Amino acid sequence: MAQLPGQLLDGFIRGLVYVAIALGLTIVFGMLRLVNFSHGAFYAIGAYVGLVVAQRYGLVAGLIAAPIAVAVFAVVFDRVLLRRFYDKEPTAQILVTFGVAIVVEESLRLYFGGTTRTFPIPDSLSASVNLGFTQYPAYRLALAAGIMLLVLAVWLFIERTDYGLIVRAGVRDRTMVQLLGGNVKQASTVIFALGAALAGLVGAAASPIYSVDPGTGFSFLVPSFVVVVIGGLGSFWGAVLGGLIVGELQSVTTLVFPAASDVVIYIAMALVLLVRPSGLLGESEVIRG
Amino acid sequence: MKDARFYGLTALGLVLFPFLIHPIGGYPGLATQILIVAIGSIGFNLLLGYAGLLSYGQSMFYGVGGYMALLTISKFFPDHPNFWLAILLGVGFVTLMAVAIGALVVRLYGIYFALLTLAFAQMFFFVVFKWRDLTQGDDGLQGISAPPLSLGFTSIDLTGTFPSLDLGPFGNLSDVHYWYAFVALIMLLVLAFTRTLIRSQFGEVLGAIRENEERSTFVGFDPRRYKLAAFTIAGALTGLSGALRGLYETSIAPDALTVGTSGDFVIYTVIGGVKTLFGPLVGTGLIMYMQNVISAKTDAWRLIEGLLFVAVIVFLPGGILGSFKRKRARTILAAAVAAGPPDAPSRAAAREAAP
């Protein structure tokens, strides 16, 4: 059990990465009732853009370029394709975003090759820090701090700005906001781009820890669904809580019963869906459609 | 379509299929693979097309069906390997699985249904992946040849081929293994079964539930029981597909249980056309054929498949066959409109007759 504190910290950081990905997924669902199977692709695009830019101009440039590139991609995707599907049934939305996810993954594979890439960690952050109970890589701690700040910033954006107001109201009653003159369409594009940029930024920032390959998008997408389902689809703090639960659940099970470390989160997801489909912090509306 | 015409044309198509794909770069073995996978797609269409349920977990039925069939031969009854028993245990186990999982998932709708089926499929994937003693983990089960097909009076080795007969551009009769004939016969039965099912009251109630579940409840139907039945039948057909695939390939690996496999059933069915009897078969055939021909030439095959899938969803929401059907319906409607309302002449006559 000597590794327990270190494992818990690993789980916490992995959980924070899930939180950052899941936030975009959950806000977009809350606002647009849109389930985005291509959200994992945003993470992957961010990772590759970050990788390319960071190799040439350094990590900071990579961390700036990744979210911008992904946000641009998301806006184009939203305007050209996704908008047609806002009012369609959820299965059509799932299908089209699933298709785009395949297209993105395969484009990345063609362009960058199928091999796993690793991201260089800058020298200033490659040291490890003595935390008393364990030696811990400085980069991971910096990542954790960065994501916590990001979550706070997104929360402030939603709570304190006019866009945030429209978003929060739009989650409650989209039609009413439109009737009152709120520009839900524009706000939803902003939110969609924001969620995508977040996933892209984390894709670049987390890749020095978790290596990158074209399938990265799907391998982070599926656990992100687990996160938002456990927390409650559409709930901001639900995504935060769900992410941390999933991260810790994986870490602790790895220690206690390694064979079950992958399966345990899906069992948790199924239990939540069956017992309380609206999730731990989701509002218990009628779950239909 | 009248029954006799349906059976005649379908049987004819199945007989010609392995020869017709020869001149365009296919081969009879591919025809066999297409029919086997299409059984699963047809089952999936019962869910997505007729019941309106998008399952992202069909891989669990496909994969477990394959594993159970091969394990029956290699592990459960190694002393008395029996083809029928392998199929029976594969399909039987998957059917029980589908009943148990179905009873839980039919309570959910839309995205929640999709995610719960995905969660179950992931569980089965990791169980198969980690249970090395039984499944050999990521190596999979290899080199388990199917026993001959016993028919009571005789038994047939399905890997045998038909006698040699040159068919010119369509290859040679001896290219075709008995496997194809066996699978084609099963396909005919599956199509006949599905056709009967969707034309029955069961099929109509399923459609009513898809369109308006609440109203179907008011009329007195229990939607969950119908959806559970559809889920179970779809699972059993997908299990049959997986069992046949395992026996045909003599191997199976955990990738049969991945999200990607579930996604393949979705892609095949949507491209071919949901809510049509032959759509899933056409979609499976088209994509597997294209994959075979194109992937030999370029690495971009999966990209092309993804683009095709998105294009179909955007421009042909009914899939290839669905759009044909709609066009035909529109032509009939147009003809009817051109002919004018049936009572128009008499009314005109009445107006003329009026003072």
Interface residues (C-beta under 8 A of the other chain):
Chain A: V35 L81 R84 E89 P90 T91 A92 I94 L95 V96 F98 G99 V100 I102 V103 E105 E106 S107 R109 L110 F218 V222 F225 V226 V229 L233 A259 A260 D262 V263 Y266 I267 M269 A270 L273 L274 P277 I287 R288 G289
Chain B: L48 G52 L54 L104 R107 L108 Y109 G110 I111 Y112 A114 L115 L116 L118 A119 F120 Q122 M123 F126 V127 F129 K130 V259 G263 V266 V270 D299 A300 R302 L303 E305 G306 L307 F309 V310 I313 V314 P317
